[in-house]
């Protein structure tokens, strides 16, 4: 049935694109014949924050008295074309800022270049905007898209830290593998199926090792956009979602800094003007390893040793009024050490990325963006389970070139097109021999494997947005990609539609095909280590088909309600072969299968008032089927969580006191049990060590997971400097959730052990601006 639907929608998409191109051509011909376009005017420019001259993403620019308007893109740029000559009032606005108006005279055949600045609103009403919904550009359709203002991310604190991923995890349809995991499991997809971009550079594992905090320092971030499904054609190579994060450029007006000292971690950020631009530098480090002895020792459920650091940097420069250049970088490192009877493990993980970007305005309706980036990710693990030793290491290098253009054709049409080239280097090693000596490159067999892959990817994309009428909008796109290593080419069409049924009810729908060539599979018995490899000629690329239907309304003046229904059909997805110790191809390391995910998400939100927040509920099913797993029967993957309930509240008692609370309740994570045990022996070994025989893959479910966190902040001064004092209580009623379960077979009698998470942790921190 769905195969037939896919064909029908594909044919309709091609027909619709051809129809729109015909309309554009006809419109252009008519305009050329009449000469009417020559009489029109236009306006374009950048919107900035007056406090630090940072460009603003998603600001509104409208021509009062007309239906003409636009929104700034990720570079803070806007363009409005086809303006009838005359004098108009131009209005610029954005949530949290005072609106600005200015009269501008538009003349025939003339484009006005004008930059605007907005000032932040002062707190006079005692209201809090928790997540400010952003009005959509009429030429674009945002399906399952959430823009989270960074000012609100800083107010959602868990464990003393404001965190990008923590804020996103409080949205319905965004799940976690545990209470402390910063990985995002979105609508039945695993974390590797999310495309995470930091200033356009791919970040492959954006979570600190123990998962307590993500790798992104909120003080270094300007904008966060999450697309939970049906994303447009300029994004590719992932099955589930896109997380697009933009770093701060830095204060162009004056030098400033922020220092934060807490019980678990501290951070420092500095920024200021340089040349005709700005710079930013921010760093963060935890010192939990120094505080762990104060929490007491629990021999049955010990707390792991872990630590991390991260560093963000960025420089921006203007070259005239039409050219901007940005250089940005990011690095992080983590370590983890845990030992208990029958189980010992050491892990590490590191990220390193950098990007150079050039934006150029060709004219009032053509904006270009060229970016060169590089990203390096590596992780490793050494593990000893009841005498069975193993070592696994994995790394990815990604070098990319991406060029795109935005063509603001008219008030009806907007076209985004471009190309992308990627060069990848993959390294993978495992060693199950117990011999820790170095494994030679290309070794394959005898319990050792050391492999290296190189791959090139070439992609073209185009997406056309059309505002057919005030009630109806379309978006149609196509992405074509070719992967050299697997000699595979794919065509990924995308189609979205929005229709306004009533003044307060909009209906949106989308369909799209998505392919993924990179493969990641976590180890079945432990969820913190992941293995990345490419698709080669022995396996097919993973594929997902998205179907989304969304309803948005306002049941009351101060309440927003959205309900999303989704279905995803998955093909050629991966599960790692845990028992495989030999193999030269990807098929020797991964099982390949299929699956599907479906469900609904409800999001009720109150954005303003002294008491503000939201309630979210997600209901979802995930099923997978592999010929070589569970006798070919369907099973639920480990990231299946049927029910997901979340509450976020903020109460602004005064202009100095702010209180917050978050609560979440989720179905337990799936895990694989055991049916029996057998004993293995080495020569001269009288006892040997035990091995368990697994039961149905992920056939059991852990207990329900739930947690309450509270926070309070107080604004004051310290040495005449603005200061914020923050008290945060993580895991208020100290329920230690289970990270993973394993079987201890070091004794004659096997026993089930739980690796438990953190207890209640009160934290105290101070932030000082200077």
Wavefront OBJ file of the C-alpha trace (Angstrom):
o trace
v 0.000 0.000 0.000
v 2.670 2.489 1.045
v 4.761 1.580 -2.016
v 1.859 2.595 -4.242
v 1.355 5.802 -2.250
v 5.068 6.598 -2.613
v 4.812 6.276 -6.393
v 1.720 8.481 -6.566
v 3.287 11.173 -4.379
v 6.544 10.982 -6.351
v 4.690 11.485 -9.634
v 2.721 14.360 -8.117
v 5.941 15.972 -6.824
v 7.574 15.843 -10.268
v 4.413 17.178 -11.885
v 4.134 19.955 -9.296
v 7.774 21.014 -9.786
v 7.281 21.089 -13.563
v 4.096 23.101 -13.095
v 5.776 25.659 -10.851
v 8.715 26.036 -13.229
v 6.220 26.621 -16.018
v 4.431 29.251 -13.923
v 7.735 30.992 -13.129
v 8.758 30.998 -16.781
v 5.389 32.303 -17.868
v 5.471 34.965 -15.198
v 8.987 36.051 -16.212
v 8.011 36.178 -19.890
v 4.962 38.272 -19.110
v 6.999 40.645 -17.006
v 9.654 41.023 -19.669
v 7.010 41.779 -22.270
v 5.222 44.396 -20.189
v 8.260 45.943 -18.567
v 6.335 46.128 -15.300
v 9.146 44.611 -13.275
v 11.415 47.510 -14.168
v 9.075 49.827 -12.280
v 9.259 47.813 -9.057
v 11.465 48.471 -6.042
v 12.988 46.224 -3.358
v 14.664 46.270 0.050
v 17.256 43.956 1.607
v 19.731 43.935 4.472
v 20.668 42.486 7.851
v 18.902 42.671 11.233
v 21.120 42.944 14.324
v 20.820 43.191 18.099
v 21.664 46.745 19.149
v 23.338 45.522 22.362
v 26.123 43.527 20.680
v 25.471 43.864 16.906
v 24.847 40.084 16.580
v 22.806 39.199 13.512
v 19.294 38.000 14.377
v 17.753 34.836 12.956
v 14.006 34.763 12.332
v 13.312 38.510 12.717
v 10.225 39.860 10.920
v 10.378 42.644 8.308
v 7.067 43.878 6.876
v 5.872 46.727 4.666
v 2.852 48.228 6.450
v -0.179 48.669 4.216
v 0.866 45.849 1.885
v 1.082 42.069 2.040
v 4.841 42.189 1.545
v 7.166 40.813 4.208
v 10.047 38.460 4.946
v 12.004 36.758 7.716
v 15.755 36.782 8.231
v 17.626 33.591 7.339
v 20.398 31.839 9.288
v 22.751 34.692 8.382
v 20.336 37.382 9.588
v 19.631 38.482 5.994
v 16.231 39.405 4.499
v 14.988 40.420 1.058
v 11.626 41.829 -0.082
v 11.109 42.302 -3.810
v 8.355 43.595 -6.131
v 7.433 46.636 -4.022
v 5.268 49.231 -5.731
v 7.044 52.644 -5.744
v 5.963 55.017 -2.981
v 6.595 55.854 0.652
v 5.908 53.107 3.195
v 6.524 52.383 6.852
v 8.875 49.438 7.311
v 8.341 47.506 10.553
v 10.968 45.213 12.097
v 10.103 42.984 15.050
v 11.076 39.870 16.964
v 9.835 38.216 20.130
v 11.594 39.695 23.164
v 12.598 42.919 21.370
v 10.978 46.318 20.915
v 9.520 46.710 17.437
v 11.133 49.343 15.214
v 9.437 51.376 12.481
v 10.900 53.707 9.850
v 9.446 55.472 6.820
v 11.310 54.683 3.606
v 10.716 56.014 0.111
v 10.861 53.403 -2.661
v 11.532 54.575 -6.201
v 11.227 52.876 -9.586
v 13.857 50.345 -10.577
v 15.771 50.837 -7.331
v 16.715 48.427 -4.523
v 17.106 49.898 -1.037
v 19.924 48.401 1.011
v 19.036 48.944 4.687
v 20.258 47.290 7.901
v 18.182 47.520 11.089
v 18.909 47.053 14.822
v 16.483 45.974 17.552
v 16.688 46.655 21.294
v 15.777 44.118 23.968
v 12.596 44.687 25.913
v 13.043 45.615 29.553
v 11.152 43.470 32.061
v 8.229 45.609 33.214
v 5.291 43.223 33.182
v 6.812 40.275 35.020
v 6.131 37.929 32.125
v 8.257 35.033 30.935
v 8.489 33.733 27.357
v 9.381 30.088 27.774
v 9.584 29.098 24.126
v 8.573 31.796 21.732
v 6.743 30.471 18.695
v 8.030 32.095 15.545
v 5.595 33.245 12.876
v 6.386 31.494 9.602
v 7.482 33.097 6.369
v 4.488 32.777 4.031
v 6.828 31.387 1.347
v 8.017 28.570 3.621
v 6.393 25.658 5.428
v 7.862 24.555 8.724
v 6.817 20.964 9.409
v 7.584 19.588 12.897
v 10.030 22.452 13.448
v 10.881 23.937 16.827
v 12.988 27.079 17.282
v 14.172 27.296 20.881
v 15.391 30.780 21.896
v 18.758 30.522 23.584
v 17.523 32.868 26.329
v 15.060 30.149 27.374
v 17.591 27.342 27.134
v 19.671 29.163 29.737
v 16.727 29.042 32.167
v 16.164 25.271 31.914
v 18.850 23.916 34.221
v 19.571 20.346 35.186
v 22.515 19.489 37.381
v 23.457 23.173 37.573
v 23.936 23.484 33.797
v 21.788 25.098 31.144
v 21.962 22.723 28.219
v 20.783 22.635 24.611
v 19.951 18.937 24.539
v 18.231 19.026 27.943
v 15.833 21.666 26.615
v 15.138 19.656 23.459
v 14.595 16.473 25.468
v 11.695 18.156 27.239
v 9.784 18.303 23.935
v 7.333 15.519 23.009
v 8.683 12.977 20.534
v 12.269 13.542 21.694
v 13.320 10.618 23.884
v 16.446 9.544 25.757
v 18.064 6.218 26.528
v 18.280 7.204 30.220
v 17.616 10.126 32.538
v 21.164 11.417 32.122
v 21.618 10.647 28.428
v 22.023 13.659 26.155
v 21.401 11.555 23.027
v 18.247 12.371 21.071
v 15.934 9.539 19.994
v 13.423 11.280 17.739
v 10.300 9.554 16.490
v 11.729 6.068 16.585
v 15.147 7.019 15.241
v 18.491 6.427 16.939
v 20.930 9.326 17.630
v 22.983 8.590 14.492
v 19.883 9.331 12.397
v 19.976 12.989 13.507
v 22.019 15.416 11.416
v 23.677 17.726 13.964
v 25.245 20.872 12.503
v 27.311 23.443 14.388
v 27.845 26.482 12.153
v 27.298 24.107 9.243
v 29.931 21.550 10.330
v 28.721 18.045 11.224
v 29.140 16.917 14.830
v 28.916 13.126 15.080
v 28.389 12.575 18.789
v 27.333 15.825 20.490
v 27.065 14.360 23.990
v 29.562 14.281 26.774
v 30.512 10.701 27.562
v 28.416 10.024 30.608
v 25.552 11.868 28.981
v 24.991 14.248 31.872
v 25.585 17.320 29.676
v 25.739 17.798 25.912
v 28.917 19.085 24.315
v 27.385 22.456 23.442
v 28.041 25.286 25.874
v 24.859 27.394 25.892
v 26.912 30.584 26.353
v 28.457 29.980 22.916
v 25.154 29.433 21.075
v 22.981 32.009 19.302
v 20.231 29.926 17.671
v 18.840 26.395 17.951
v 16.490 24.871 15.371
v 15.173 21.298 15.524
v 13.310 19.745 12.577
v 11.784 16.493 13.867
v 10.888 15.124 10.435
v 10.166 15.957 6.809
v 13.102 18.354 6.552
v 13.783 20.211 3.255
v 16.142 19.147 0.465
v 19.141 21.272 1.528
v 19.674 18.747 4.329
v 20.530 15.118 3.636
v 22.323 11.919 4.651
v 20.165 11.288 7.773
v 16.901 9.405 8.304
v 15.182 11.193 11.195
v 15.831 14.849 11.942
v 18.046 17.937 11.666
v 19.449 19.929 14.580
v 20.905 23.180 13.239
v 22.916 25.165 15.819
v 24.498 28.564 15.190
v 27.344 29.838 17.365
v 27.555 33.417 18.592
v 29.607 35.771 16.447
v 30.675 37.864 19.441
v 29.995 41.392 20.658
v 30.889 43.921 17.939
v 30.401 46.941 20.228
v 32.517 46.268 23.327
v 34.478 43.666 25.243
v 32.487 41.557 27.705
v 32.748 38.269 29.522
v 30.881 35.806 31.702
v 32.351 33.576 34.401
v 30.386 30.774 36.045
v 31.566 28.783 39.067
v 29.529 25.753 40.113
v 29.878 22.630 42.222
v 30.127 20.292 39.211
v 31.536 22.438 36.414
v 32.757 25.934 35.636
v 32.866 27.945 32.426
v 34.279 31.168 31.045
v 33.324 33.062 27.898
v 34.951 36.165 26.413
v 33.959 38.245 23.388
v 34.569 41.601 21.784
v 35.170 43.594 18.607
v 38.109 43.024 16.265
v 38.717 44.794 12.958
v 35.398 45.143 11.166
v 33.839 42.276 13.080
v 34.007 40.378 16.342
v 35.453 37.349 18.185
v 34.163 34.850 20.745
v 35.940 32.310 22.969
v 34.237 30.040 25.489
v 35.328 27.027 27.524
v 33.889 24.641 30.111
v 35.232 21.871 32.356
v 33.784 19.532 34.951
v 35.605 18.519 38.115
v 33.199 15.842 39.294
v 36.163 13.514 39.819
v 37.316 15.806 42.643
v 33.880 15.950 44.305
v 32.936 12.284 44.042
v 34.448 11.317 47.443
v 32.055 13.763 49.144
v 29.024 11.782 47.909
v 29.968 8.693 49.899
v 30.850 5.187 48.742
v 28.272 2.596 47.732
v 30.066 -0.680 46.999
v 26.958 -2.298 45.549
v 26.128 0.648 43.262
v 29.309 2.713 42.844
v 29.266 6.029 41.010
v 31.506 6.069 37.918
v 34.484 8.396 37.478
v 34.004 10.771 34.575
v 35.203 14.126 33.309
v 35.013 16.355 30.237
v 35.916 19.699 28.729
v 34.830 21.666 25.653
v 35.988 24.811 23.856
v 34.222 27.072 21.315
v 35.798 29.841 19.207
v 34.614 32.107 16.397
v 35.816 35.140 14.425
v 33.672 37.166 11.993
v 34.664 39.964 9.603
v 32.789 42.198 7.162
v 34.362 43.062 3.810
v 32.206 45.863 2.532
v 28.407 45.785 2.740
v 27.946 42.601 0.701
v 30.534 40.157 2.015
v 30.948 38.472 5.403
v 33.526 35.853 6.428
v 33.270 33.576 9.477
v 35.831 31.188 11.014
v 34.640 28.925 13.827
v 35.947 25.935 15.766
v 34.873 23.475 18.433
v 36.591 20.724 20.440
v 35.637 18.452 23.335
v 37.037 15.448 25.197
v 35.545 12.963 27.680
v 36.701 10.059 29.799
v 34.757 7.444 31.766
v 35.955 4.786 34.234
v 33.743 2.267 36.025
v 34.604 -0.869 37.963
v 32.596 -3.369 40.024
v 32.751 -7.071 40.720
v 32.863 -8.878 37.397
v 32.824 -5.696 35.356
v 35.495 -3.108 34.514
v 35.344 -0.525 31.746
v 37.323 2.504 30.536
v 36.077 4.755 27.733
v 37.023 7.978 25.976
v 35.487 10.196 23.313
v 36.579 13.352 21.460
v 35.221 15.857 18.927
v 37.101 18.384 16.821
v 35.462 20.536 14.127
v 36.130 23.749 12.235
v 34.363 25.744 9.528
v 35.029 28.694 7.242
v 32.030 30.439 5.682
v 31.630 33.260 3.163
v 28.307 34.963 2.447
v 27.791 37.318 -0.494
v 24.852 39.426 -1.658
v 24.808 39.477 -5.458
v 21.724 41.693 -5.606
v 18.516 42.326 -3.679
v 17.033 38.915 -4.527
v 20.087 36.607 -4.665
v 22.008 35.543 -1.540
v 24.889 33.022 -1.582
v 26.612 30.986 1.097
v 29.879 29.028 0.613
v 31.319 26.899 3.401
v 34.368 24.667 3.907
v 34.390 22.483 7.035
v 36.201 19.609 8.694
v 35.124 17.329 11.525
v 36.944 14.599 13.460
v 35.326 12.221 15.955
v 36.896 9.285 17.785
v 36.002 7.030 20.681
v 37.353 3.917 22.314
v 36.601 1.363 24.999
v 38.488 -1.249 26.996
v 36.257 -3.697 28.859
v 36.702 -6.719 31.126
v 33.568 -8.716 31.908
v 34.259 -11.631 34.235
v 37.608 -12.374 32.560
v 36.494 -11.719 28.977
v 38.546 -8.766 27.682
v 37.856 -6.665 24.638
v 38.971 -3.424 22.968
v 37.097 -1.355 20.395
v 38.134 1.913 18.717
v 36.399 3.946 16.024
v 36.981 7.305 14.279
v 35.574 9.458 11.454
v 37.141 12.299 9.498
v 34.765 14.429 7.408
v 35.918 17.207 5.041
v 33.109 19.108 3.308
v 32.461 21.842 0.743
v 28.935 23.259 0.488
v 27.659 26.108 -1.685
v 24.062 27.309 -1.820
v 21.987 30.203 -3.146
v 18.696 31.693 -2.016
v 16.758 33.297 -4.847
v 13.864 35.482 -3.687
v 12.020 35.276 -6.995
v 8.856 37.103 -5.977
v 6.320 37.428 -3.206
v 5.071 34.011 -4.306
v 8.231 32.013 -5.011
v 11.492 31.390 -3.151
v 14.125 28.952 -4.489
v 17.032 27.443 -2.540
v 19.583 25.425 -4.544
v 23.126 24.213 -4.070
v 25.729 21.484 -4.067
v 27.664 19.584 -1.405
v 30.852 17.483 -1.561
v 32.132 15.308 1.323
v 35.307 13.269 1.782
v 35.247 10.674 4.603
v 37.893 8.548 6.291
v 36.693 5.756 8.616
v 38.869 3.714 10.970
v 37.610 0.772 12.999
v 39.438 -1.678 15.275
v 38.375 -4.412 17.657
v 40.441 -6.899 19.634
v 38.878 -9.781 21.557
v 42.097 -11.769 22.143
v 43.079 -10.342 25.531
v 46.416 -9.320 24.017
v 46.656 -5.514 24.213
v 49.530 -5.219 21.718
v 48.970 -2.979 18.691
v 46.941 -4.463 15.850
v 48.411 -4.029 12.370
v 46.409 -2.190 9.703
v 44.370 -4.573 7.566
v 44.446 -7.371 10.152
v 41.326 -9.503 9.858
v 40.966 -12.690 11.836
v 42.082 -14.444 15.002
v 39.932 -12.217 17.169
v 41.383 -8.996 15.727
v 40.124 -6.563 13.138
v 41.585 -3.265 11.931
v 39.893 -1.650 8.946
v 40.099 1.649 7.055
v 37.598 3.030 4.542
v 37.591 6.159 2.379
v 34.548 7.564 0.619
v 33.388 10.538 -1.467
v 29.850 11.925 -1.561
v 28.445 14.357 -4.154
v 25.006 15.948 -3.778
v 22.795 18.459 -5.603
v 19.660 19.907 -4.030
v 16.869 22.315 -4.871
v 13.781 23.383 -2.934
v 11.006 25.644 -4.208
v 8.574 27.352 -1.825
v 5.314 28.728 -3.180
v 2.651 30.829 -1.487
v -0.237 29.988 -3.822
v -2.800 31.994 -1.836
v -3.247 33.440 1.669
v -4.648 30.040 2.678
v -2.527 27.565 0.674
v 1.240 27.050 0.493
v 3.427 24.353 -1.091
v 7.041 23.308 -0.745
v 8.609 20.871 -3.215
v 12.224 19.778 -3.351
v 14.640 17.191 -4.687
v 18.038 16.000 -3.455
v 20.280 13.852 -5.666
v 23.318 12.174 -4.087
v 26.076 9.839 -5.249
v 28.391 7.815 -2.973
v 31.623 6.648 -4.557
v 32.553 3.763 -2.217
v 29.243 1.971 -2.703
v 28.741 3.264 -6.283
v 25.204 4.268 -5.357
v 23.005 7.158 -6.518
v 19.702 8.139 -4.935
v 16.918 10.616 -5.670
v 15.154 11.992 -2.601
v 11.994 14.015 -3.398
v 10.278 16.087 -0.670
v 6.784 17.605 -0.641
v 4.962 19.692 1.995
v 1.655 21.532 2.085
v -0.046 23.962 4.483
v -3.697 24.965 4.475
v -5.407 27.360 6.881
v -8.859 25.937 7.594
v -9.938 28.664 10.015
v -8.394 31.738 11.614
v -7.032 29.655 14.494
v -6.578 26.254 12.842
v -3.850 25.314 10.346
v -3.312 21.882 8.811
v 0.101 20.805 7.533
v 1.221 17.636 5.822
v 4.444 16.370 4.297
v 5.993 13.363 2.597
v 9.605 12.659 1.761
v 12.241 10.020 1.033
v 15.513 10.123 2.966
v 18.705 8.037 2.636
v 21.589 7.498 5.044
v 24.956 5.982 4.137
v 26.718 6.228 7.491
v 26.006 3.406 9.904
v 26.147 3.468 13.667
v 25.265 0.629 15.997
v 25.587 0.699 19.769
v 26.689 -2.352 21.684
v 23.707 -4.372 22.875
v 24.819 -4.670 26.508
v 26.027 -1.097 26.949
v 24.671 2.058 25.359
v 27.561 4.506 25.758
v 29.831 3.211 22.994
v 28.948 3.488 19.309
v 30.506 2.201 16.078
v 30.464 4.276 12.853
v 31.113 2.773 9.420
v 30.107 3.626 5.815
v 27.841 1.793 3.413
v 29.834 -0.337 0.981
v 28.797 -2.518 -1.962
v 27.844 -5.396 0.348
v 24.906 -3.518 1.908
v 22.323 -1.019 0.697
v 21.986 2.504 2.118
v 19.410 2.971 4.846
v 16.123 4.489 3.718
v 13.207 6.187 5.452
v 9.907 7.467 4.088
v 8.195 10.115 6.234
v 4.464 10.815 6.440
v 3.451 13.667 8.775
v 0.081 15.295 9.481
v -0.002 18.257 11.864
v -2.759 20.410 13.397
v -2.041 23.761 15.069
v -4.618 25.817 16.968
v -5.259 28.152 19.939
v -7.958 26.717 22.248
v -7.625 29.820 24.461
v -5.971 33.220 23.914
v -2.926 32.328 26.038
v -2.630 28.669 25.019
v -1.140 27.061 21.905
v -1.924 23.475 21.010
v -0.295 21.327 18.350
v -0.950 17.680 17.531
v 1.336 15.759 15.171
v 0.753 12.298 13.692
v 3.648 10.531 11.967
v 4.574 7.281 10.260
v 8.084 6.268 9.142
v 8.872 3.257 6.978
v 12.500 2.119 7.428
v 14.646 -0.083 5.179
v 18.211 -1.434 5.438
v 18.709 -0.290 9.037
v 21.566 -1.767 11.097
v 22.221 -3.772 14.241
v 25.764 -4.713 15.212
v 26.891 -8.358 15.190
v 28.172 -8.592 18.752
v 29.732 -11.991 18.227
v 31.546 -11.112 15.006
v 35.341 -11.080 15.323
v 36.229 -11.534 11.674
v 35.140 -9.730 8.532
v 36.373 -7.429 5.821
v 33.050 -5.935 4.691
v 30.336 -3.909 6.383
v 27.924 -6.842 6.078
v 30.279 -8.836 8.308
v 29.919 -6.270 11.109
v 26.241 -5.306 10.840
v 22.968 -7.124 10.408
v 20.680 -5.379 7.931
v 16.914 -5.251 8.375
v 13.799 -3.126 8.180
v 11.361 -1.458 10.536
v 8.686 1.136 11.042
v 7.750 3.774 13.611
v 4.488 5.575 14.177
v 2.787 7.644 16.842
v 1.395 11.000 17.893
v 2.651 14.021 19.844
v 0.617 16.540 21.816
v 2.105 19.880 22.871
v 0.134 22.353 25.038
v 1.969 25.580 25.796
v 1.489 28.851 27.672
v 4.169 31.287 26.567
v 3.448 34.398 28.633
v 2.596 35.273 32.214
v 4.293 34.945 35.564
v 3.606 31.204 35.410
v 4.505 29.834 31.996
v 5.540 26.507 30.521
v 4.243 23.515 28.652
v 2.930 19.981 28.911
v 3.950 17.433 26.298
v 2.900 13.844 25.690
v 4.189 11.414 23.100
v 2.800 7.976 22.253
v 4.939 5.929 19.897
v 5.716 2.472 18.573
v 9.002 1.290 17.044
v 9.438 -2.161 15.496
v 12.334 -3.775 13.638
v 12.809 -7.053 11.774
v 16.113 -8.767 10.894
v 16.401 -12.211 9.314
v 19.347 -13.093 11.568
v 17.931 -11.710 14.836
v 15.188 -13.181 17.001
v 14.525 -15.928 14.422
v 13.347 -13.330 11.924
v 10.486 -12.133 14.163
v 9.715 -8.490 14.853
v 11.172 -6.923 17.996
v 11.302 -3.463 19.506
v 14.729 -1.739 19.433
v 16.324 -0.645 22.693
v 15.270 2.976 22.111
v 11.553 2.142 21.984
v 9.733 3.983 24.807
v 5.973 3.710 24.457
v 4.867 6.602 26.683
v 6.592 9.950 27.168
v 5.140 12.622 29.482
v 6.894 15.932 30.253
v 6.166 19.115 32.165
v 8.218 22.334 32.169
v 7.264 25.264 34.413
v 8.844 28.642 35.120
v 7.585 31.128 37.676
v 8.894 34.685 37.717
v 8.073 35.869 41.238
v 9.778 39.249 40.765
v 12.381 40.949 38.625
v 15.017 39.211 40.776
v 13.616 35.767 41.637
v 12.918 33.062 39.054
v 11.884 29.479 39.863
v 11.814 26.485 37.553
v 10.768 22.834 37.580
v 10.957 19.974 35.088
v 9.398 16.528 35.339
v 9.466 13.615 32.952
v 8.052 10.098 32.989
v 8.896 7.502 30.341
v 8.398 3.829 29.706
v 11.498 1.797 30.554
v 14.197 1.091 28.001
v 14.290 -2.351 26.346
v 17.104 -4.789 27.095
v 18.047 -8.395 26.272
v 17.693 -11.021 28.975
v 19.327 -14.441 29.273
v 18.003 -17.990 29.171
v 20.992 -19.976 30.449
v 24.733 -20.001 31.108
v 27.660 -22.176 30.071
v 31.275 -22.340 31.245
v 34.316 -21.870 29.000
v 37.846 -22.986 29.867
v 41.371 -22.123 28.818
v 44.242 -24.672 28.961
v 45.242 -25.174 32.597
v 42.199 -23.266 33.862
v 40.226 -25.231 36.461
v 37.261 -22.854 36.658
v 37.162 -20.817 33.451
v 34.590 -18.088 33.071
v 30.876 -18.069 32.396
v 28.985 -16.974 29.283
v 25.255 -16.336 29.140
v 22.887 -17.404 26.353
v 20.738 -14.398 25.406
v 16.960 -14.503 25.134
v 14.817 -12.557 22.666
v 16.585 -9.394 21.444
v 15.381 -6.470 23.591
v 12.487 -8.622 24.746
v 12.443 -7.264 28.304
v 11.780 -3.752 29.535
v 13.329 -1.941 32.475
v 11.151 -0.214 35.113
v 9.434 3.083 34.328
v 11.813 6.039 34.395
v 10.823 9.284 36.103
v 12.571 12.291 37.597
v 11.889 15.720 39.112
v 14.340 18.634 38.983
v 13.998 22.047 40.671
v 15.914 25.291 40.263
v 15.890 28.859 41.558
v 17.890 31.902 40.473
v 18.415 35.320 42.051
v 19.705 38.427 40.273
v 22.027 40.663 42.295
v 25.399 42.388 42.005
v 28.915 41.387 42.993
v 31.570 44.129 43.119
v 29.101 46.294 41.150
v 28.928 43.635 38.403
v 25.673 41.886 37.337
v 25.505 38.533 39.099
v 23.135 35.564 39.072
v 23.073 33.079 41.958
v 21.603 29.695 40.997
v 20.464 26.760 43.140
v 19.623 23.559 41.291
v 18.429 20.224 42.706
v 18.921 17.338 40.292
v 16.801 14.216 40.912
v 14.868 15.710 43.854
v 13.580 12.440 45.347
v 16.859 10.616 44.564
v 15.498 7.833 42.394
v 18.542 6.180 40.831
v 17.462 5.116 37.383
v 19.088 2.146 35.632
v 21.576 2.851 32.857
v 22.059 -0.780 31.794
v 21.734 -4.342 33.054
v 24.241 -7.171 32.779
v 24.786 -10.666 34.141
v 27.595 -11.264 36.625
v 28.952 -14.760 35.938
v 32.155 -14.469 37.969
v 30.686 -16.815 40.628
v 29.090 -20.203 40.271
v 25.676 -18.620 40.667
v 24.825 -16.021 38.028
v 23.255 -12.748 39.167
v 21.584 -9.826 37.434
v 23.331 -6.508 38.079
v 22.164 -2.956 37.459
v 24.478 -0.095 36.589
v 22.618 2.745 38.298
v 22.682 6.434 37.623
v 23.231 9.450 39.839
v 21.387 10.116 43.135
v 20.087 13.517 44.257
v 22.676 16.216 43.544
v 22.108 19.759 44.843
v 24.311 22.237 43.000
v 25.125 25.861 43.621
v 26.612 28.169 41.014
v 27.354 31.846 40.488
v 27.472 33.673 37.151
v 29.147 37.069 36.881
v 29.095 39.310 33.814
v 31.887 41.789 33.241
l 1 2 3 4 5 6 7 8 9 10 11 12 13 14 15 16 17 18 19 20 21 22 23 24 25 26 27 28 29 30 31 32 33 34 35 36 37 38 39 40 41 42 43 44 45 46 47 48 49 50 51 52 53 54 55 56 57 58 59 60 61 62 63 64 65 66 67 68 69 70 71 72 73 74 75 76 77 78 79 80 81 82 83 84 85 86 87 88 89 90 91 92 93 94 95 96 97 98 99 100 101 102 103 104 105 106 107 108 109 110 111 112 113 114 115 116 117 118 119 120 121 122 123 124 125 126 127 128 129 130 131 132 133 134 135 136 137 138 139 140 141 142 143 144 145 146 147 148 149 150 151 152 153 154 155 156 157 158 159 160 161 162 163 164 165 166 167 168 169 170 171 172 173 174 175 176 177 178 179 180 181 182 183 184 185 186 187 188 189 190 191 192 193 194 195 196 197 198 199 200 201 202 203 204 205 206 207 208 209 210 211 212 213 214 215 216 217 218 219 220 221 222 223 224 225 226 227 228 229 230 231 232 233 234 235 236 237 238 239 240 241 242 243 244 245 246 247 248 249 250 251 252 253 254 255 256 257 258 259 260 261 262 263 264 265 266 267 268 269 270 271 272 273 274 275 276 277 278 279 280 281 282 283 284 285 286 287 288 289 290 291 292 293 294 295 296 297 298 299 300 301 302 303 304 305 306 307 308 309 310 311 312 313 314 315 316 317 318 319 320 321 322 323 324 325 326 327 328 329 330 331 332 333 334 335 336 337 338 339 340 341 342 343 344 345 346 347 348 349 350 351 352 353 354 355 356 357 358 359 360 361 362 363 364 365 366 367 368 369 370 371 372 373 374 375 376 377 378 379 380 381 382 383 384 385 386 387 388 389 390 391 392 393 394 395 396 397 398 399 400 401 402 403 404 405 406 407 408 409 410 411 412 413 414 415 416 417 418 419 420 421 422 423 424 425 426 427 428 429 430 431 432 433 434 435 436 437 438 439 440 441 442 443 444 445 446 447 448 449 450 451 452 453 454 455 456 457 458 459 460 461 462 463 464 465 466 467 468 469 470 471 472 473 474 475 476 477 478 479 480 481 482 483 484 485 486 487 488 489 490 491 492 493 494 495 496 497 498 499 500 501 502 503 504 505 506 507 508 509 510 511 512 513 514 515 516 517 518 519 520 521 522 523 524 525 526 527 528 529 530 531 532 533 534 535 536 537 538 539 540 541 542 543 544 545 546 547 548 549 550 551 552 553 554 555 556 557 558 559 560 561 562 563 564 565 566 567 568 569 570 571 572 573 574 575 576 577 578 579 580 581 582 583 584 585 586 587 588 589 590 591 592 593 594 595 596 597 598 599 600 601 602 603 604 605 606 607 608 609 610 611 612 613 614 615 616 617 618 619 620 621 622 623 624 625 626 627 628 629 630 631 632 633 634 635 636 637 638 639 640 641 642 643 644 645 646 647 648 649 650 651 652 653 654 655 656 657 658 659 660 661 662 663 664 665 666 667 668 669 670 671 672 673 674 675 676 677 678 679 680 681 682 683 684 685 686 687 688 689 690 691 692 693 694 695 696 697 698 699 700 701 702 703 704 705 706 707 708 709 710 711 712 713 714 715 716 717 718 719 720 721 722 723 724 725 726 727 728 729 730 731 732 733 734 735 736 737 738 739 740 741 742 743 744 745 746 747 748 749 750 751 752 753 754 755 756 757 758 759 760 761 762 763 764 765 766 767 768 769 770
